[in-house]
Amino acid sequence: MSLHVRGARVKFGGVVALDGVDLSLDPGQVLALVGPNGSGKSTLFNSVTGFVPLANGTVTVDGTDLTRLRPDQRMRRGIARTFQTPRIDEEVRVLTAVMCGDLGSAQSSLAHSLLGLPSVRRKETATRAKALDLLEAFGLRDVADRPMGELPLGKIRMVDVVRAMASDPKYLLLDEPAAGLSETEQDLLLAGIRRVASSGVGVLLVEHNFQLVKGIADRLVVLQKGEIVAEGAPDAVAADERVIEAYLGASVEDIGLDSAPAPTKDAEVLFSCEEFDVSYGKAQICHDVALTVKRGALTALLGPNGAGKSSLLAALAGIRLDHRRWDGEATLHGKRIDDLSAAARTQAGLAFVPESRGNIFPDLTVAENLELGLRRASTDERQETEALIDEIFPALEPLSGAKAGLLSGGEQQMVAIAIALASRPSVLIMDEPSQGLAPAVLKVLVDAFSKLQARGLAILLAEQNQAFAGSVALDYYVLARGRIVAHGHASELHDRREEIAAAYL
Amino acid sequence: MNELRRQSPALSLLLIVVVSGAIFSGSRSTLDTSILIAIFSLMALSVGISFGQAGMMSLGQASFAAIGAYTTSILTTQAGWSPYAGLVAAVLVPPLIAYPLARLLVRLSHLALALATLFLGEIVMIVLNNGGDLTGGYLGIGGIPPISLATTPLAFHFLAWGCVVVTVVLYSNLKSSAAGRALNTLRQDPLRAQADGDDGPHRLSATFAFSAGLCGLAGWLYAHYLTYVAPESLSVSTSISVLLMVIVGGSRYVLGPVVGAALLTVLNDHLPAEVLGLLYGLALVIVLVVAPRGVMGVAAQLLGRFRPHPRRPVEDSLSDRPTHELEIAP
């Protein structure tokens, strides 16, 4: 009597997202699926629930093979799920939303419903009573008549769990249920999950947040690149060197970097922020962040995936996408910039290189891409900037006629940084420039950073790879769950590896 | 008690029908208009269910009505069937076309179904115009026998509106059941409905078939009341008017389609034909911009203002409201 996944293999085009994964979940057990971004957690989740087809392998529930069934058929056989971003109709009342969770068992025919047959009415009364009981049990009875749109995110996620429970599932699959929740809300959610598990339902949890998972899961499965790298009791898994490596990146020696930055004396602070919060709609991602970046220094912002690094950097750069909002002070050269638009911040001397070289136009040539950055510059400034780019990235010169989108990842990263430099910044903010790059390219980047620092540029670098950050940074901040949890000089990074790992895991 | 509250739209409609029947019993032209409104209401209610509740936009409802009307006309005039046997056929034939059509298309975007039903309308038009003796070509079919139960306009008024009231009862039942919640979820988010365990494509297709059957009923009433039917009687432009009625009346409310049908039919009768197109365009723009929930939405809002929702937490709106207003509030 359990949920089994055997030899699950999923391919998207030529990419193998899941490569022969086995998983089993018993009734009453809480199993957490963790792993870095792109490790295949969501793919595995979706292939169990039927939203992604398996290329190979089987999914069985209590001995019944579900592999060929549609999601709604699997749901009617006892697998319920929630969504990472709750899919809600804002106008629907909470009670109605929960009653929707039981559509599977209410597969009454259209004719019966139209005629309002007694059987339909009885079922309706029973569904309503059960939904109210569930809301009561999860402490949501008082919001039963409120529209979904009026609830805070924490309550919406709880309602999503209750909705999934309305069908009396045997197995409940939760997709990052704690994302964006406050600590109080997380506690409520954890209590809810415990209650579900103690009633005999097997719970599978996909979660970024290692800390949260440690507190609730009976068993952990760590995925990396579509394969299971570790499995077992939470404490044992957290101590596993392979898991630490999956989260923090390989150690310095493995990358082959040895340069340590020259310590800068008491240089002037070029850029800082204080009491800085970032949120998306109702979900607050960063809380009360304070950091400073000095002239000629590189400051690393470390943290696991989902800690809020990218959100923080984009907010500091003033980019309002996806309803991103921020609150707090950000100062550049002693002047407040948190009210300025992204363009005005660039004018003021702040340049931003987004994640995955997001500032490149792939269909334009390298020269055209740079031209876009240079269009405001005077002739003198233009010559100066071009000379700087040639000096820092000599490899780009022969590529100036090539389409940026066709370059290698490392070359694209150089173009992305060069575009940012074209606005003649004094502070450069970069989001994971090392992502997916080979060690040889990393060396080029390290050299470029030290040349820029020598010219007095201040650099703020978000990084997952602790070893890489340690080899280039002067000081570091660790961001975990949206808060700065550690801060210090980069030379301590290697010694504090275990301690920082604890903040991550 | 619950039962009564659920059927309050049908009951209020029944009251209006009986009262207006008594008032207008002497006026032939008013009864004519009233019967036309009832026939359009049936088509509009079919759109209310398939579009308002389930989000499936159809531009072929009048074509389903035409199929129903021609089915009963051919069977009664050429095969000698009784109008009551013709009713069964008129209601059953349109769903036979609608179900497979929807089954093929509901997985695609809503636009696909809208376009397919538009093409269906054109195909029906071509078939009716070129059907030879069977359909009577562009002249159509005349001499359709009247319905023995309703030979006077007043009796037909009650028959047609009786059909509307029964439909409203069925619609209210649907709306307050799990099937109604499923349709609403499917309109909003098909993936969500699938995760709730609902077989969306089947449910949507069945609902679309039911709405086509309602149009067949409207076509049956149309044919036997006018005793004459032609290809132009129920064309694509009728489908578009019906859709407009639903949007103007309020597509999400049970009675919205009926209100819209009454409003636009009366305006249609009292305004010169030249300005009608302008009027329709204007009505659509006004509704979409000013009152996207239609007349019923505005009415519900006004009612809500006089009768504050008892369950709404007061603290939400306390701060910026002058205190004396609170004292007046019941």
Interface residues (C-beta under 8 A of the other chain):
Chain A: T49 F51 R70 P71 D72 Q73 M75 R76 A80 R81 F83 R87 D89 V92 T96 M99 C100 G101 D102 L103 G104 S105 A106 Q107 S108 S109 L110 S113 L114 L115 G116 V120 K123 E124 T127 D145 R146 R163 A164 S167
Chain B: R6 V169 L170 Y171 N173 L174 S176 S177 A178 A179 G180 R181 A182 N184 T185 Q188 D189 L191 R192 A193 Q194 A195 D196 G197 D198 D199 G200 R203 A206 T207 F210 R311 P313
